[in-house]
Amino acid sequence: MQFLNNIPDNFRLTRYFKTFYELYSVKALPGRLTVDRSLARVLNIVHAKAKQHPLTVTPDRFVSSEPFGGLTVRGRKAFIAFSGGKDCLATAIRAEQDGYQPTLVYISGVNKSLPSERRHAFAVAEAIGYPIKEVKINISGNKEYNEHPLKNILILCLLIDLGTQSGATAFGLGNIFEENSTHGSLDYDLSDSFDMIRAFNIFVRSLISEYRYLTYIHDNLQSFYTVYKRDKALIPLLST
């Protein structure tokens, strides 16, 4: 089982999601949970891929002493999770073209198999001139999946918690929205499935009325072309 450590106290969404991330780090999935019904839709995508029965849900509600709504928004701020790759960079470029002010966010401690990722991310951010922030988390314990099926949901939780404190209401991961769980592997890349992100967005919109998830990328060619058109000198700096 894996455990999330050193989550900041004011990262309320991530701390709520932490329980479910840890439970779903093992392949023996729970059959019953107290969970928000819209969040259960996300978890049931994992159940379906594992060919297990859907969850029996006891309804829960995300409770916060300080609601996310009523943010003070200065301009149109967008926080983009950034690994130094072409898809997330293309998302940031398209967000800027759409009138947003993009901030890149590198989240360390998740992709430990890519030790050069941080170097690429900061080099690209400096070259294109976008501000970049870093969130450091620690994941301990035994790993059963090659890639946790809820990895991108965890990243999105961290991104939202960080971004809302700066007045951001738009968020993006750079995933390709034509990919879905039908094609995703439970052991490797289920977290990239856009239907999982779409289901999670329903949950988030119940918390943040201004929330927008940025979906610009159809395929890898579009990502590459978007970056190339902006500045072809960025291509050699990318991690992918």
Accessible surface in RSA format (square Angstrom, percent):
REM  Atomic radii and reference values for relative SASA: ProtOr
REM  Chains: A
REM  Algorithm: Lee & Richards
REM  Probe-radius: 1.40
REM  Slices: 20
REM RES _ NUM      All-atoms   Total-Side   Main-Chain    Non-polar    All polar
REM                ABS   REL    ABS   REL    ABS   REL    ABS   REL    ABS   REL
RES MET A   1    73.02  37.8  58.36  38.6  14.66  34.9  32.59  27.7  40.43  53.6
RES GLN A   2    24.39  13.6  24.39  17.8   0.00   0.0   0.39   0.8  24.00  18.2
RES PHE A   3    89.44  44.7  89.44  55.4   0.00   0.0  89.44  54.2   0.00   0.0
RES LEU A   4     1.88   1.0   0.00   0.0   1.88   4.7   0.00   0.0   1.88   5.1
RES ASN A   5    51.80  35.7  47.09  45.5   4.71  11.3  22.52  54.2  29.28  28.3
RES ASN A   6    92.40  63.7  60.14  58.1  32.26  77.7  52.68 126.8  39.72  38.4
RES ILE A   7    11.27   6.4   1.61   1.2   9.66  23.3   1.63   1.2   9.64  26.2
RES PRO A   8    51.32  37.4  40.09  36.5  11.23  40.8  51.32  42.4   0.00   0.0
RES ASP A   9   123.27  86.4 104.31 103.8  18.96  44.8  37.33  87.8  85.95  85.7
RES ASN A  10    78.57  54.2  69.63  67.3   8.93  21.5  37.93  91.3  40.63  39.3
RES PHE A  11    10.59   5.3  10.59   6.6   0.00   0.0  10.59   6.4   0.00   0.0
RES ARG A  12    63.19  26.5  57.50  29.3   5.68  13.5  32.95  45.0  30.23  18.3
RES LEU A  13     0.63   0.4   0.63   0.5   0.00   0.0   0.63   0.4   0.00   0.0
RES THR A  14     0.00   0.0   0.00   0.0   0.00   0.0   0.00   0.0   0.00   0.0
RES ARG A  15   106.20  44.6  94.32  48.1  11.88  28.3  18.34  25.1  87.86  53.2
RES TYR A  16    41.66  19.5  31.02  17.7  10.64  27.7  38.94  29.3   2.73   3.4
RES PHE A  17     1.27   0.6   1.27   0.8   0.00   0.0   1.27   0.8   0.00   0.0
RES LYS A  18    60.90  29.7  60.90  37.4   0.00   0.0  28.75  25.9  32.15  34.2
RES THR A  19    74.92  53.3  71.76  72.8   3.16   7.5  42.69  57.3  32.23  48.7
RES PHE A  20     8.64   4.3   8.64   5.3   0.00   0.0   8.64   5.2   0.00   0.0
RES TYR A  21     4.34   2.0   4.34   2.5   0.00   0.0   0.00   0.0   4.34   5.4
RES GLU A  22    16.63   9.5  16.63  12.6   0.00   0.0   0.84   1.6  15.78  12.9
RES LEU A  23    52.64  29.3  51.42  36.8   1.22   3.1  51.64  36.3   1.00   2.7
RES TYR A  24     0.00   0.0   0.00   0.0   0.00   0.0   0.00   0.0   0.00   0.0
RES SER A  25     1.66   1.4   0.03   0.0   1.64   3.8   0.32   0.7   1.34   1.9
RES VAL A  26    29.54  19.4  29.54  26.7   0.00   0.0  29.54  25.7   0.00   0.0
RES LYS A  27    93.52  45.6  85.75  52.6   7.77  18.5  50.45  45.4  43.07  45.9
RES ALA A  28    85.56  78.7  62.59  96.6  22.96  52.2  72.04 101.4  13.52  35.8
RES LEU A  29    18.61  10.4   0.18   0.1  18.42  46.3   0.18   0.1  18.42  49.6
RES PRO A  30    28.01  20.4  15.41  14.0  12.60  45.8  27.57  22.8   0.45   2.8
RES GLY A  31    50.54  62.3   0.00   N/A  50.54  62.3  35.71  98.0  14.84  33.2
RES ARG A  32   164.47  69.1 147.38  75.1  17.09  40.7  54.90  75.0 109.57  66.4
RES LEU A  33    21.46  11.9  17.72  12.7   3.73   9.4  21.46  15.1   0.00   0.0
RES THR A  34    78.01  55.5  64.76  65.7  13.24  31.6  39.86  53.5  38.15  57.7
RES VAL A  35     0.00   0.0   0.00   0.0   0.00   0.0   0.00   0.0   0.00   0.0
RES ASP A  36    23.29  16.3  23.29  23.2   0.00   0.0   0.28   0.7  23.00  22.9
RES ARG A  37   142.15  59.7 136.01  69.3   6.13  14.6  59.89  81.8  82.26  49.9
RES SER A  38    16.21  13.7  14.32  19.1   1.89   4.4  11.85  25.2   4.36   6.1
RES LEU A  39     0.29   0.2   0.29   0.2   0.00   0.0   0.29   0.2   0.00   0.0
RES ALA A  40     4.16   3.8   4.16   6.4   0.00   0.0   4.16   5.9   0.00   0.0
RES ARG A  41   128.40  53.9 121.40  61.9   7.00  16.7  43.53  59.5  84.87  51.4
RES VAL A  42     0.00   0.0   0.00   0.0   0.00   0.0   0.00   0.0   0.00   0.0
RES LEU A  43     0.00   0.0   0.00   0.0   0.00   0.0   0.00   0.0   0.00   0.0
RES ASN A  44    40.29  27.8  36.32  35.1   3.98   9.6  17.00  40.9  23.29  22.5
RES ILE A  45    28.85  16.4  25.70  19.1   3.14   7.6  27.73  20.0   1.11   3.0
RES VAL A  46     0.00   0.0   0.00   0.0   0.00   0.0   0.00   0.0   0.00   0.0
RES HIS A  47     2.23   1.2   2.23   1.6   0.00   0.0   2.00   2.1   0.23   0.3
RES ALA A  48    72.19  66.4  50.58  78.1  21.62  49.2  58.52  82.4  13.67  36.2
RES LYS A  49    63.61  31.0  46.04  28.3  17.57  41.8  29.90  26.9  33.71  35.9
RES ALA A  50    25.46  23.4   5.24   8.1  20.22  46.0   9.52  13.4  15.94  42.2
RES LYS A  51   193.74  94.5 156.66  96.1  37.08  88.3 109.54  98.6  84.20  89.7
RES GLN A  52    73.10  40.9  57.77  42.2  15.34  36.5  27.40  58.3  45.70  34.7
RES HIS A  53   163.53  89.4 154.57 107.4   8.96  22.9 106.89 110.2  56.63  65.9
RES PRO A  54    93.33  68.0  82.66  75.4  10.66  38.8  83.02  68.5  10.31  64.1
RES LEU A  55    15.59   8.7   0.00   0.0  15.59  39.2   0.00   0.0  15.59  41.9
RES THR A  56    67.45  48.0  62.46  63.3   4.99  11.9  35.98  48.3  31.47  47.6
RES VAL A  57    28.10  18.5   9.14   8.3  18.97  45.7   9.15   7.9  18.96  51.4
RES THR A  58    64.61  46.0  62.75  63.6   1.86   4.4  46.97  63.1  17.64  26.7
RES PRO A  59    83.06  60.5  64.28  58.6  18.77  68.2  64.56  53.3  18.49 114.9
RES ASP A  60    53.03  37.1  38.29  38.1  14.74  34.9   6.83  16.1  46.21  46.1
RES ARG A  61   179.50  75.4 173.76  88.6   5.74  13.7  63.44  86.7 116.05  70.3
RES PHE A  62    14.50   7.3   7.71   4.8   6.79  17.7   7.71   4.7   6.79  19.4
RES VAL A  63   121.99  80.3  95.08  86.1  26.91  64.9  96.19  83.6  25.80  70.0
RES SER A  64    31.16  26.3   3.96   5.3  27.21  62.7   8.22  17.5  22.95  32.1
RES SER A  65   111.61  94.3  68.79  91.8  42.82  98.6  58.14 123.8  53.47  74.9
RES GLU A  66   112.88  64.8 111.59  84.4   1.30   3.1  33.53  64.8  79.35  64.8
RES PRO A  67   107.50  78.3  89.82  81.9  17.68  64.3  94.09  77.7  13.41  83.3
RES PHE A  68    10.12   5.1   7.01   4.3   3.10   8.1   8.88   5.4   1.23   3.5
RES GLY A  69    32.88  40.6   0.00   N/A  32.88  40.6  19.23  52.8  13.65  30.6
RES GLY A  70    71.85  88.6   0.00   N/A  71.85  88.6  38.85 106.6  33.01  73.9
RES LEU A  71    41.56  23.1  20.14  14.4  21.42  53.8  24.19  17.0  17.37  46.8
RES THR A  72    92.31  65.7  78.01  79.1  14.30  34.1  49.11  66.0  43.20  65.3
RES VAL A  73    64.28  42.3  35.17  31.8  29.11  70.1  35.17  30.6  29.11  78.9
RES ARG A  74   163.33  68.6 153.82  78.4   9.51  22.6  64.20  87.7  99.12  60.1
RES GLY A  75    44.36  54.7   0.00   N/A  44.36  54.7  28.03  76.9  16.33  36.6
RES ARG A  76   113.12  47.5 108.69  55.4   4.43  10.5  57.94  79.2  55.18  33.4
RES LYS A  77    47.26  23.1  47.00  28.8   0.26   0.6  22.70  20.4  24.56  26.2
RES ALA A  78     0.00   0.0   0.00   0.0   0.00   0.0   0.00   0.0   0.00   0.0
RES PHE A  79     3.57   1.8   3.57   2.2   0.00   0.0   3.57   2.2   0.00   0.0
RES ILE A  80     0.00   0.0   0.00   0.0   0.00   0.0   0.00   0.0   0.00   0.0
RES ALA A  81    10.92  10.0   8.69  13.4   2.23   5.1   9.16  12.9   1.76   4.7
RES PHE A  82     5.21   2.6   0.00   0.0   5.21  13.6   0.99   0.6   4.22  12.1
RES SER A  83    38.66  32.7  36.41  48.6   2.25   5.2  20.29  43.2  18.36  25.7
RES GLY A  84     0.00   0.0   0.00   N/A   0.00   0.0   0.00   0.0   0.00   0.0
RES GLY A  85     3.76   4.6   0.00   N/A   3.76   4.6   3.76  10.3   0.00   0.0
RES LYS A  86    38.48  18.8  38.46  23.6   0.02   0.0  19.03  17.1  19.44  20.7
RES ASP A  87    33.77  23.7  32.70  32.5   1.07   2.5   9.21  21.7  24.57  24.5
RES CYS A  88     7.70   5.8   7.30   8.1   0.39   0.9   1.25   3.2   6.45   7.0
RES LEU A  89     0.00   0.0   0.00   0.0   0.00   0.0   0.00   0.0   0.00   0.0
RES ALA A  90     0.00   0.0   0.00   0.0   0.00   0.0   0.00   0.0   0.00   0.0
RES THR A  91     1.54   1.1   1.54   1.6   0.00   0.0   0.25   0.3   1.29   2.0
RES ALA A  92     0.00   0.0   0.00   0.0   0.00   0.0   0.00   0.0   0.00   0.0
RES ILE A  93     0.03   0.0   0.03   0.0   0.00   0.0   0.03   0.0   0.00   0.0
RES ARG A  94    72.79  30.6  71.72  36.6   1.07   2.6   7.82  10.7  64.97  39.4
RES ALA A  95     0.00   0.0   0.00   0.0   0.00   0.0   0.00   0.0   0.00   0.0
RES GLU A  96    68.22  39.2  57.74  43.7  10.48  25.0  21.74  42.1  46.48  38.0
RES GLN A  97   124.27  69.5  83.75  61.2  40.52  96.5  47.33 100.7  76.94  58.4
RES ASP A  98    60.56  42.4  44.49  44.3  16.06  38.0  12.79  30.1  47.76  47.6
RES GLY A  99    46.53  57.4   0.00   N/A  46.53  57.4  32.53  89.3  14.00  31.3
RES TYR A 100    18.42   8.6  13.06   7.4   5.36  13.9   3.88   2.9  14.54  17.9
RES GLN A 101   100.68  56.3  96.11  70.2   4.57  10.9  43.69  93.0  56.99  43.2
RES PRO A 102     9.83   7.2   6.95   6.3   2.88  10.5   6.95   5.7   2.88  17.9
RES THR A 103    16.77  11.9  16.77  17.0   0.00   0.0   0.26   0.3  16.52  25.0
RES LEU A 104     0.00   0.0   0.00   0.0   0.00   0.0   0.00   0.0   0.00   0.0
RES VAL A 105     0.36   0.2   0.00   0.0   0.36   0.9   0.00   0.0   0.36   1.0
RES TYR A 106    15.60   7.3  15.60   8.9   0.00   0.0   1.49   1.1  14.10  17.4
RES ILE A 107    13.12   7.5   3.90   2.9   9.23  22.2   3.90   2.8   9.23  25.0
RES SER A 108    21.70  18.3  21.26  28.4   0.43   1.0  17.73  37.8   3.97   5.6
RES GLY A 109    22.75  28.1   0.00   N/A  22.75  28.1  12.79  35.1   9.96  22.3
RES VAL A 110    22.59  14.9   3.09   2.8  19.50  47.0   3.09   2.7  19.50  52.9
RES ASN A 111    40.28  27.8  28.02  27.1  12.26  29.5   5.66  13.6  34.62  33.5
RES LYS A 112   133.41  65.1 103.82  63.7  29.59  70.5  86.70  78.0  46.71  49.8
RES SER A 113    95.60  80.8  64.13  85.6  31.47  72.5  53.60 114.1  42.00  58.8
RES LEU A 114    92.35  51.4  88.18  63.1   4.17  10.5  89.55  62.9   2.80   7.5
RES PRO A 115   123.69  90.1  88.95  81.1  34.73 126.2  99.97  82.5  23.72 147.4
RES SER A 116    44.81  37.9  40.35  53.9   4.46  10.3  21.19  45.1  23.63  33.1
RES GLU A 117     7.70   4.4   6.80   5.1   0.90   2.1   1.91   3.7   5.79   4.7
RES ARG A 118   109.87  46.1 109.69  55.9   0.18   0.4  36.67  50.1  73.20  44.4
RES ARG A 119   154.69  64.9 144.19  73.5  10.50  25.0  76.68 104.8  78.01  47.3
RES HIS A 120    35.30  19.3  34.66  24.1   0.65   1.7  21.04  21.7  14.26  16.6
RES ALA A 121     0.00   0.0   0.00   0.0   0.00   0.0   0.00   0.0   0.00   0.0
RES PHE A 122    59.43  29.7  55.37  34.3   4.06  10.6  55.73  33.8   3.69  10.6
RES ALA A 123    37.67  34.6  27.95  43.1   9.71  22.1  33.84  47.7   3.83  10.1
RES VAL A 124     0.00   0.0   0.00   0.0   0.00   0.0   0.00   0.0   0.00   0.0
RES ALA A 125     1.38   1.3   0.96   1.5   0.42   1.0   1.03   1.5   0.34   0.9
RES GLU A 126   150.68  86.5 125.41  94.9  25.27  60.2  53.44 103.4  97.25  79.4
RES ALA A 127    57.26  52.7  18.42  28.4  38.85  88.4  29.55  41.6  27.71  73.4
RES ILE A 128    21.57  12.3   2.50   1.9  19.07  46.0   7.55   5.4  14.03  38.1
RES GLY A 129    60.17  74.2   0.00   N/A  60.17  74.2  31.65  86.9  28.51  63.9
RES TYR A 130    15.73   7.3   8.45   4.8   7.28  18.9   9.05   6.8   6.68   8.2
RES PRO A 131    79.78  58.1  67.06  61.1  12.72  46.2  79.23  65.4   0.55   3.4
RES ILE A 132    41.85  23.8  17.47  13.0  24.38  58.8  17.47  12.6  24.38  66.2
RES LYS A 133    88.22  43.0  82.44  50.6   5.77  13.7  36.25  32.6  51.97  55.4
RES GLU A 134    49.45  28.4  18.71  14.2  30.74  73.2  11.39  22.0  38.06  31.1
RES VAL A 135    11.62   7.6   8.43   7.6   3.20   7.7  11.62  10.1   0.00   0.0
RES LYS A 136   138.63  67.6 127.01  77.9  11.62  27.7  69.99  63.0  68.64  73.1
RES ILE A 137    10.42   5.9   0.00   0.0  10.42  25.1   0.68   0.5   9.74  26.4
RES ASN A 138    72.39  49.9  71.55  69.1   0.84   2.0  18.32  44.1  54.06  52.3
RES ILE A 139    16.26   9.3   9.74   7.3   6.52  15.7   9.74   7.0   6.52  17.7
RES SER A 140    46.84  39.6  40.59  54.2   6.24  14.4  37.22  79.3   9.61  13.5
RES GLY A 141    51.51  63.5   0.00   N/A  51.51  63.5  19.84  54.5  31.67  70.9
RES ASN A 142   113.37  78.2 108.96 105.3   4.42  10.6  22.34  53.8  91.03  88.0
RES LYS A 143   131.78  64.3  99.74  61.2  32.04  76.3  57.18  51.5  74.60  79.5
RES GLU A 144    78.84  45.3  57.74  43.7  21.10  50.2  25.34  49.0  53.51  43.7
RES TYR A 145     6.01   2.8   3.12   1.8   2.89   7.5   3.44   2.6   2.58   3.2
RES ASN A 146    76.49  52.8  61.34  59.3  15.15  36.5   8.63  20.8  67.86  65.6
RES GLU A 147    40.50  23.3  36.28  27.5   4.22  10.0  14.14  27.3  26.36  21.5
RES HIS A 148    11.92   6.5   6.58   4.6   5.33  13.6   7.11   7.3   4.81   5.6
RES PRO A 149     0.48   0.3   0.00   0.0   0.48   1.7   0.48   0.4   0.00   0.0
RES LEU A 150     0.00   0.0   0.00   0.0   0.00   0.0   0.00   0.0   0.00   0.0
RES LYS A 151    25.90  12.6  25.90  15.9   0.00   0.0   7.27   6.5  18.63  19.8
RES ASN A 152    14.22   9.8  14.22  13.7   0.00   0.0   0.00   0.0  14.22  13.7
RES ILE A 153     0.17   0.1   0.17   0.1   0.00   0.0   0.17   0.1   0.00   0.0
RES LEU A 154     0.00   0.0   0.00   0.0   0.00   0.0   0.00   0.0   0.00   0.0
RES ILE A 155    19.54  11.1  19.54  14.6   0.00   0.0  19.54  14.1   0.00   0.0
RES LEU A 156     0.00   0.0   0.00   0.0   0.00   0.0   0.00   0.0   0.00   0.0
RES CYS A 157     0.02   0.0   0.02   0.0   0.00   0.0   0.00   0.0   0.02   0.0
RES LEU A 158     0.00   0.0   0.00   0.0   0.00   0.0   0.00   0.0   0.00   0.0
RES LEU A 159     0.12   0.1   0.00   0.0   0.12   0.3   0.12   0.1   0.00   0.0
RES ILE A 160     0.00   0.0   0.00   0.0   0.00   0.0   0.00   0.0   0.00   0.0
RES ASP A 161     2.07   1.4   1.01   1.0   1.05   2.5   0.62   1.4   1.45   1.4
RES LEU A 162    32.28  18.0  32.06  22.9   0.22   0.6  32.06  22.5   0.22   0.6
RES GLY A 163     0.00   0.0   0.00   N/A   0.00   0.0   0.00   0.0   0.00   0.0
RES THR A 164    12.06   8.6   5.64   5.7   6.42  15.3   3.05   4.1   9.02  13.6
RES GLN A 165    97.67  54.6  56.86  41.6  40.82  97.2  43.50  92.6  54.18  41.1
RES SER A 166    40.19  34.0  27.90  37.2  12.28  28.3  20.97  44.7  19.22  26.9
RES GLY A 167     5.81   7.2   0.00   N/A   5.81   7.2   3.82  10.5   1.99   4.5
RES ALA A 168     0.00   0.0   0.00   0.0   0.00   0.0   0.00   0.0   0.00   0.0
RES THR A 169    18.81  13.4  18.80  19.1   0.01   0.0   0.81   1.1  18.00  27.2
RES ALA A 170     0.34   0.3   0.34   0.5   0.00   0.0   0.34   0.5   0.00   0.0
RES PHE A 171     0.05   0.0   0.05   0.0   0.00   0.0   0.05   0.0   0.00   0.0
RES GLY A 172     0.00   0.0   0.00   N/A   0.00   0.0   0.00   0.0   0.00   0.0
RES LEU A 173    21.27  11.8   5.89   4.2  15.39  38.7   5.89   4.1  15.39  41.4
RES GLY A 174     4.85   6.0   0.00   N/A   4.85   6.0   1.77   4.8   3.08   6.9
RES ASN A 175    21.08  14.5   6.93   6.7  14.15  34.1  13.53  32.6   7.54   7.3
RES ILE A 176    15.79   9.0  14.77  11.0   1.02   2.5  14.77  10.6   1.02   2.8
RES PHE A 177    59.34  29.7  50.78  31.5   8.56  22.3  50.78  30.8   8.56  24.5
RES GLU A 178   110.13  63.2  86.42  65.4  23.71  56.5  36.83  71.2  73.30  59.8
RES GLU A 179    72.47  41.6  69.75  52.8   2.72   6.5  29.87  57.8  42.60  34.8
RES ASN A 180    51.69  35.6  50.11  48.4   1.58   3.8  13.20  31.8  38.49  37.2
RES SER A 181    20.09  17.0  19.32  25.8   0.77   1.8   2.54   5.4  17.55  24.6
RES THR A 182   105.53  75.1  82.26  83.4  23.27  55.5  59.91  80.5  45.62  69.0
RES HIS A 183   142.59  77.9 110.87  77.1  31.72  81.1  75.87  78.2  66.72  77.6
RES GLY A 184     8.09  10.0   0.00   N/A   8.09  10.0   5.80  15.9   2.29   5.1
RES SER A 185    45.10  38.1  38.02  50.7   7.08  16.3  32.89  70.0  12.21  17.1
RES LEU A 186    39.78  22.2  36.13  25.8   3.65   9.2  36.13  25.4   3.65   9.8
RES ASP A 187    35.44  24.8  34.79  34.6   0.65   1.5  19.77  46.5  15.67  15.6
RES TYR A 188   129.29  60.4 126.77  72.1   2.53   6.6  88.98  66.9  40.31  49.7
RES ASP A 189    59.25  41.5  57.66  57.4   1.59   3.8  14.68  34.5  44.57  44.4
RES LEU A 190     1.01   0.6   0.00   0.0   1.01   2.5   0.00   0.0   1.01   2.7
RES SER A 191     0.35   0.3   0.00   0.0   0.35   0.8   0.03   0.1   0.32   0.5
RES ASP A 192    50.30  35.2  50.29  50.1   0.00   0.0  10.27  24.2  40.03  39.9
RES SER A 193     2.29   1.9   1.10   1.5   1.19   2.7   0.94   2.0   1.36   1.9
RES PHE A 194    17.38   8.7  17.38  10.8   0.00   0.0  17.38  10.5   0.00   0.0
RES ASP A 195    33.85  23.7  30.50  30.4   3.35   7.9  16.56  39.0  17.30  17.2
RES MET A 196     0.03   0.0   0.03   0.0   0.00   0.0   0.02   0.0   0.01   0.0
RES ILE A 197     0.08   0.0   0.08   0.1   0.00   0.0   0.08   0.1   0.00   0.0
RES ARG A 198   119.97  50.4 119.90  61.1   0.07   0.2  53.02  72.5  66.95  40.6
RES ALA A 199    12.39  11.4   9.52  14.7   2.87   6.5  11.83  16.7   0.56   1.5
RES PHE A 200     0.00   0.0   0.00   0.0   0.00   0.0   0.00   0.0   0.00   0.0
RES ASN A 201     7.02   4.8   7.02   6.8   0.00   0.0   0.54   1.3   6.48   6.3
RES ILE A 202    71.70  40.8  67.13  50.0   4.56  11.0  67.96  48.9   3.74  10.2
RES PHE A 203     1.23   0.6   1.21   0.7   0.02   0.0   1.23   0.7   0.00   0.0
RES VAL A 204     0.00   0.0   0.00   0.0   0.00   0.0   0.00   0.0   0.00   0.0
RES ARG A 205   114.12  47.9 100.98  51.5  13.14  31.3  41.73  57.0  72.39  43.9
RES SER A 206    84.49  71.4  41.75  55.7  42.74  98.4  49.23 104.8  35.26  49.4
RES LEU A 207    36.49  20.3  19.02  13.6  17.47  43.9  24.10  16.9  12.38  33.3
RES ILE A 208     0.09   0.0   0.09   0.1   0.00   0.0   0.09   0.1   0.00   0.0
RES SER A 209    97.42  82.3  64.93  86.7  32.49  74.8  50.60 107.7  46.82  65.6
RES GLU A 210    72.45  41.6  51.54  39.0  20.91  49.8  46.29  89.5  26.16  21.4
RES TYR A 211    10.86   5.1   0.00   0.0  10.86  28.2   0.00   0.0  10.86  13.4
RES ARG A 212    97.52  40.9  95.18  48.5   2.34   5.6  41.27  56.4  56.24  34.1
RES TYR A 213    15.38   7.2   3.74   2.1  11.64  30.3   3.71   2.8  11.67  14.4
RES LEU A 214     4.27   2.4   0.00   0.0   4.27  10.7   0.00   0.0   4.27  11.5
RES THR A 215    54.93  39.1  37.52  38.0  17.41  41.5  11.71  15.7  43.22  65.3
RES TYR A 216    22.77  10.6  15.35   8.7   7.42  19.3  18.87  14.2   3.90   4.8
RES ILE A 217     0.74   0.4   0.70   0.5   0.04   0.1   0.70   0.5   0.04   0.1
RES HIS A 218    79.40  43.4  78.46  54.5   0.93   2.4  49.91  51.4  29.49  34.3
RES ASP A 219    66.25  46.4  65.46  65.1   0.80   1.9  27.48  64.7  38.78  38.7
RES ASN A 220    80.22  55.3  78.23  75.6   1.99   4.8  20.79  50.0  59.44  57.4
RES LEU A 221   136.17  75.8 130.07  93.1   6.10  15.3 133.57  93.8   2.60   7.0
RES GLN A 222    40.99  22.9  34.99  25.6   6.00  14.3  27.75  59.1  13.24  10.0
RES SER A 223     0.00   0.0   0.00   0.0   0.00   0.0   0.00   0.0   0.00   0.0
RES PHE A 224    87.50  43.8  87.49  54.2   0.01   0.0  87.50  53.0   0.00   0.0
RES TYR A 225   126.65  59.1 125.75  71.5   0.90   2.3  94.49  71.0  32.16  39.6
RES THR A 226    13.59   9.7   8.62   8.7   4.97  11.8   6.62   8.9   6.98  10.5
RES VAL A 227     0.00   0.0   0.00   0.0   0.00   0.0   0.00   0.0   0.00   0.0
RES TYR A 228   104.59  48.8  99.36  56.5   5.23  13.6  65.19  49.0  39.40  48.6
RES LYS A 229   150.07  73.2 120.78  74.1  29.29  69.7  75.62  68.1  74.45  79.3
RES ARG A 230    94.73  39.8  66.63  34.0  28.10  66.9  26.51  36.2  68.22  41.3
RES ASP A 231    61.88  43.3  54.78  54.5   7.11  16.8  18.22  42.9  43.66  43.5
RES LYS A 232   132.39  64.6 124.63  76.5   7.75  18.5  71.75  64.6  60.64  64.6
RES ALA A 233    67.07  61.7  51.58  79.6  15.48  35.2  60.13  84.7   6.94  18.4
RES LEU A 234     1.82   1.0   1.82   1.3   0.00   0.0   1.82   1.3   0.00   0.0
RES ILE A 235    43.88  25.0  37.85  28.2   6.04  14.6  37.85  27.3   6.04  16.4
RES PRO A 236   106.56  77.7  72.02  65.7  34.54 125.6  83.87  69.2  22.69 141.0
RES LEU A 237    62.64  34.9  59.67  42.7   2.97   7.5  62.35  43.8   0.29   0.8
RES LEU A 238    18.50  10.3   5.02   3.6  13.48  33.9   5.02   3.5  13.48  36.3
RES SER A 239    39.19  33.1  11.21  15.0  27.99  64.5   9.41  20.0  29.78  41.7
RES THR A 240   103.55  73.6  68.39  69.3  35.15  83.8  94.17 126.5   9.38  14.2
END  Absolute sums over single chains surface
CHAIN  1 A    11176.7       8920.6       2256.1       5970.2       5206.6
END  Absolute sums over all chains
TOTAL         11176.7       8920.6       2256.1       5970.2       5206.6
